[in-house]
Every structure is written in structure tokens, then in C-alpha cells.
Amino acid sequence: MRAAVLGRPVAHSLSPLLHRAAYTALGLTDWSYDALDVGAEDLPVLLAGLGPEWRGFSVTMPNKHAAAAVADVVEPLPRLLRAANTLIRTDEGGWRAENTDVAGVGTALQAGGVDQLEHAAVLGAGGTAAAAAVALASLGARQVDLVVREPARAADVVRVLETLGVAVDVQPLEAGGRVAAPVVVSTVPAEGQRAVAELDWRAGQLVLDVLYAGWPTPLARRVEEAGGDSISGLEVLFWQATAQVELMTGQPAPIAAMRAALDA
């Protein structure tokens, strides 16, 4: 049986580390997991030509929208988000789109001590921002502030939140600006770190930065200097991967073995 992560670029991905550790712990000696450099335009042709030994894919940028569009079956969550980070082989030989990013963000926040909240914020407006917004809504958020450089780009995340009945306030991302919410998820890429680090952070805030390379990020350092707490994007990566392992293999994810591999 074969599985892989699809992305461009993809060489930096830690997904192979996590999934291979899971296969070893589960005794799945006939399973392999690779990293395939694939762009969105290549996805339909790739999937159409694969044999039955291929059981699933983790999907990263820039392929999440394409994965939801090309799948034969789209579950409600990726349908809402119009993006999938997981493809699972169906019994009929097609592909089913799933999204475990929401579970990854939600579980990372819960592990960081967030059980219930009413007001939260999301920095950024891409596909990960939409998944973060759904995760915050699932934890009880009734208002989500969406902090973005270009308000016009926020339309899709606004659509998702309004569909869920969550009030949304679109705010400009400006140096020195204040994010009022006590819980914040930043989906801003590395090149935008300076802008988010220069926001007016304060003691008591909890910020989940979905980035994990070069941890702590400038944002995480600034939040902690201000007396707040930060959660690494490694937690999101870890928990979304455990959900993917279960979807692909049909077995419970070996949490301890996967955590040990990540820590190492």
C-alpha cells in the first residue's frame, strides 16, 4: 500500500516522518509514504493514472482547492471550505476529499488549554485561515475578527463564517494595530511575520502560529515578550496527521510513536 504528501515545494514536509512512524508502530510493513512534487495543474492527471495500491494523500499548498475540485466524493467540511488536505481512495476506486486541518487547529488549541471561547481572531485570509475559522467556531466562538492586509481577499473566509452563523469583523493588518481577541490563530506566511509581530500584543493572549520552521517565529517571540503564550504550528501538523493516518489505514493513530518521532 502506498501514500504520499502532494505539494510544491514539498521537500521540507515533515508528513513522511509522522506517517512512516505510524506505519512502523502499527506493524504496517507493506505500507510506504513518500513526498511528491506536484502542482495543482498536475493533480487530475496524476490521480487518474494511479493503481489501486495508492490508498491516500496528504495535500498541501498549492493543491488544496484542486483536491476538493477533482475528488469524486467531497465530504461536508471540504465542501464548505472548498479545500481538502486529504484524499482517500474509495471502495469504487475513486477519491474522497476530507479536511483534517480543522481538527488539527482545534486539537492544538484544546491541548494548549482552550476548551471554550466566545471571541477569537484569525490573521490572514487563505485556505488555512478558513479552516482555522471553522475550528474556532467549533470551540464556541460567536465572533471572529479577521485581520488582513487586503480586505477584498477575505471574502471566502467571511462566507465560511457567515454560513456557520458566526459574526465576523474584517480589520486591517497595520503595524501597531491591536488585536482585541484573547485567542488568535495566525496563518500569515513567513514573509509576513514582521507585520504580525509588530501588532500591539498584550499579556494574557494566546496565539497559535501555524508556522513551525524556525521556531520560535518572530510573532511567537513578540507575543511571549508581551506576556502572552504561543503554540507552534507543529501541533497543528501533528494532530491533522494523526487524523489522516486513521482515515488512510482504518486503524487508531499511534499517538505516542508519532509524537516521539516528531520530538526526535
N, C-alpha and C positions, 0 to 999 in steps of 0.2 A: 504494500500500500504506500502511496506517495502523497505528500502535501508540500506546500511551499508558501512563502510570502511573495506577493507581487507588488512591485513598486519601481519607481525611477526617480532618484537613485535608491538603491536597496542594499548596498554592501554594508552599510552601517547598522542594519537592523539587528536587534537582539532577539527577534522572534525565533530564529533557528535554535539559539541557545535554550530558550524556555521549552519549546516543543520537543526537542530531542531529549532533554532531561525528563520530560513527562513520559515519552515513549520508553525510555530505559527503565524508569520506575514502574511502569505498568507492564513491563515484560513484552512490549510490542516489538520484538526483534525484527519483524518483517516490515516495519514502517520506517520511512525516511522523510526528512523535511529539508527543503532547500530554499535558497533565495534566488528569485528570477527577476532579472531586469526587464520589466515590461511596462510600456506606456499605455495610456487609455485607448489609443487608436488601435493597439495590437490585441486588446483583450478579447474581442469577439472571435477572431481567427484562432487565437491560442486555445480558447475553451472548446471550440468546435472540433479541434483536431486531437483532443486528448483521449487516451484509452481509459477503461474502467478502473485501472489501478489508482487513478487520481481521485482522492477522496475529499479534499478540501483545500481552501486557500485562505490565508490571511491577506487582506487587501489594504495597502497603504497608499499614500499620495503618489501620483495624481489619479488614482484609479477608482476611488470610492463611488463617485457618481456613475461612472461607466459600469461598475459591477452591479449596481442596482438596476441599471437600464437593460443590461444584457441577460440577466437571470430569467429563468423560466418561471420561477415562483419567487415572489417578493413578500416577505413577512411584513406585518403591520408597521413595525418600528422603522426598518429601512424605507418603507413606502412613505411614511411621514417625513423622514429626513431626506428622502431622495438620494440616499447614500448608504452603501453597505461596506463593512470592513471584513466581512466573512462570506465565503461561498462554500456551500456544502453540496456534495453530489446527491441527487435524489435517486430513489429506487428505480425511477423510469430512465435514468441516465442523463437527466438534465442537471441544472444548477439552481439551488435555493439561496436567496440572498438573506443574510442575517446581519445584525449590528450589535456587537458586544462593546462598542465604545461607551455606550450609555452605562452599562453595568460596570465598566472599568472606572469611569469617573465617579459613579455613585458609591461603589465599594471603597475606593480610595478615600473619599470624603468620610464615609462611615468609620473606616479604620483610623482616620485622623480625629475622630471624636464628634463628628456631625451626625446626629441622629434625626433632628428635625429643625427646620428653619422656615422663616416666612419671607425674608428679604435676602437676595443674593445678587451677584453681578457676574457678568461674563465679559472678558476683554477679547475683542476680535469678533469676526463675523463669518468665518469659513465653516466648513463641514464639521470640524471638531467643536466649534462654538455651538452649533445646533445640537449636537449630541450632549454637550455639557448642559445646555439649557434644559433638555429633557430630563437629565439626571437630577438637576436641581428641582425641577417640578415634581419628580418622583419622591423627593425628600420633603415635600410640603411647601416649596416656595410659591408664594402668591404674587410676588413681584420680582422681576428680574431686570436689572439695569444692564443695558447693552452698551458698552463703551467702545467706540470705533473711530478710526480716523476719517472714514468716508461713510456717512450715514446711508447713502444710497446703496451701499453693499450689504446693509443689514436686513434687507427685505426678506430673505429666506428664513433667517433666524426669527424675525418678527412673526412671520407666517406660522412657524412651528409653535411658538409660544402662544399666539392667539388661538391656534387650534386646540391647545391644551387648556385654554381658559385662564392663562397666566397674564397678569398685567405686565407690560414691557415699556420701559423708558429708554429711548435711544439718546445717548450722551456723547459729546465729542471727546476724543482722546487728545488731551492737551497737557503739556508739561506743567506740573504744579497743580493740576486738577485733582479734585478729591473724589474718591470712590466711597460712597456712604455705607454700602452694604458690609455686614460683618463677615460674610463668606464670599470669596471671589475665586473664579476659575479663569486663569489666563491661557488663551490659546494662541497668543501672539508668537510668531516665529522668531528665530534667533536675531534676525536683522532688526526687529522692532523692540528688542529688550531695553534699549536705552530709554525709549519713550515711556514704557510702562514702569520702569524703575524710578523715573522722575515724577511719578504721581505722588500725591500727598498721602502717604501711608501712615497708619497710626497704631498704637498699642491695642492689642486685643483682636485685630483682624487675622483671619486665616485665609491664606492664598495657596491654591493649588496651581502650580505652573506645569503645564503638560509637557514642557521640555524636560529632558533628562541628561543630555550630553553637556559636559562641562558644569556639573552640579557642584556647588550651588550657583544658580544663574544670577546675573546682576539683580533681577527682580527679587529673587529669594533672599539675597543678601540685604537688600534695601528694606524689605518687609521686616526681617528679623532685627535689623538695626533700629527700626522704629518701635520695636516691642511686640511685633506680631509673630505669627507662626507660618511656616511654609511646608507644603507637601510636594515631593518630587514627582514628576511625570513618570518615573519608573514604577510608581504604584499603579498608575493607570495602565501602563503597558502590561504589568504583571497580572492584574485582575481581568483585563479583557482577554489575555492569553489563556487563563485558566478556563474561561467560558468557551473559548474556541476549541481547546483540547476536548472538552466534553461533547461539543457539537460534532466534532470530526470523528472521534473514536467511539462515542457512546458509553464511555466509562468516566467515573468521577475523576476530576483532575487531582494529581498527587501534589497537593499544595506545598508540603514540606520539601519535597525533592526539587520542585520548581523554584521555591524561594532560596534554597541552598545554592542552586546553580546561579541564580541572579546575584546573590550576595558575593559569591566567589568571583 
